Amino acid sequence: MADNKKTEIFNKVSEIVADHFDVDRAKITDDLNLKTDLDADSIDFVEFVLELEDTFGEEINDEDAEKLSTIGEVVDYIAEHTAN
């Protein structure tokens, strides 16, 4: 069941990344680095985090957001911090 939840989260996060950073959805993997692979600046990253919060209804504090580098880390964080 947890794998289904993570797959669902990954799909939603991928949509956000594809739209926000104009990236081909097929190129989005767990290992994709938000800061280096997407060349996201701090404003892009903050907007991305805000969009995640809106989508998943969960606040991501600044300290935690700083630690999120890859899509996989974002998916794991959301899976751990959202209700089933």
C-alpha positions as CSV (number, residue, x, y, z in Angstrom):
1,M,0.0,0.0,0.0
2,A,2.8,2.4,0.8
3,D,4.2,1.9,-2.7
4,N,0.9,3.0,-4.2
5,K,0.9,6.1,-2.1
6,K,4.4,7.0,-3.1
7,T,3.6,6.3,-6.8
8,E,0.6,8.7,-6.5
9,I,2.8,11.3,-4.8
10,F,5.5,10.9,-7.4
11,N,3.0,11.4,-10.2
12,K,1.7,14.6,-8.6
13,V,5.2,15.9,-7.9
14,S,6.2,15.1,-11.4
15,E,3.3,17.1,-12.8
16,I,4.3,20.1,-10.6
17,V,7.9,19.9,-11.7
18,A,7.0,19.5,-15.4
19,D,4.7,22.5,-15.3
20,H,6.8,24.7,-13.0
21,F,10.2,24.1,-14.6
22,D,9.0,23.3,-18.1
23,V,10.6,19.8,-18.1
24,D,9.6,16.8,-20.1
25,R,7.7,14.5,-17.7
26,A,9.6,11.5,-19.1
27,K,12.9,12.9,-17.8
28,I,11.6,13.2,-14.2
29,T,13.0,10.4,-12.0
30,D,13.6,10.0,-8.3
31,D,17.2,11.0,-8.8
32,L,16.4,14.3,-10.5
33,N,18.1,17.0,-8.5
34,L,15.9,20.1,-8.1
35,K,18.7,22.5,-7.7
36,T,21.4,21.2,-10.1
37,D,19.4,19.3,-12.8
38,L,16.7,21.9,-13.0
39,D,18.9,24.9,-12.4
40,A,16.3,26.2,-10.0
41,D,17.2,29.4,-8.2
42,S,15.9,30.1,-4.6
43,I,12.8,31.9,-5.8
44,D,11.9,28.9,-8.1
45,F,12.5,26.5,-5.2
46,V,10.3,28.5,-2.8
47,E,7.5,28.7,-5.4
48,F,7.8,24.9,-5.9
49,V,7.6,24.2,-2.2
50,L,4.5,26.5,-1.9
51,E,2.9,24.6,-4.8
52,L,3.7,21.3,-3.0
53,E,2.1,22.6,0.1
54,D,-1.1,23.7,-1.8
55,T,-1.3,20.3,-3.6
56,F,-0.8,18.1,-0.6
57,G,-2.3,20.3,2.1
58,E,0.8,19.9,4.3
59,E,3.1,22.7,5.4
60,I,6.8,22.2,4.7
61,N,8.9,24.2,7.1
62,D,11.9,26.1,5.7
63,E,14.4,23.9,7.5
64,D,13.0,20.7,6.0
65,A,12.6,22.3,2.6
66,E,16.3,23.2,2.6
67,K,17.1,19.4,2.9
68,L,15.0,18.4,-0.1
69,S,17.3,18.0,-3.1
70,T,15.9,15.2,-5.2
71,I,12.4,14.2,-6.4
72,G,12.8,11.0,-4.4
73,E,13.5,13.0,-1.2
74,V,10.4,15.2,-1.8
75,V,8.2,12.1,-2.4
76,D,9.5,10.5,0.8
77,Y,9.0,13.6,2.8
78,I,5.4,14.0,1.7
79,A,4.7,10.4,2.2
80,E,6.0,10.6,5.8
81,H,4.2,13.9,6.6
82,T,0.7,13.3,5.1
83,A,-2.2,11.3,6.4
84,N,-3.2,8.1,4.5
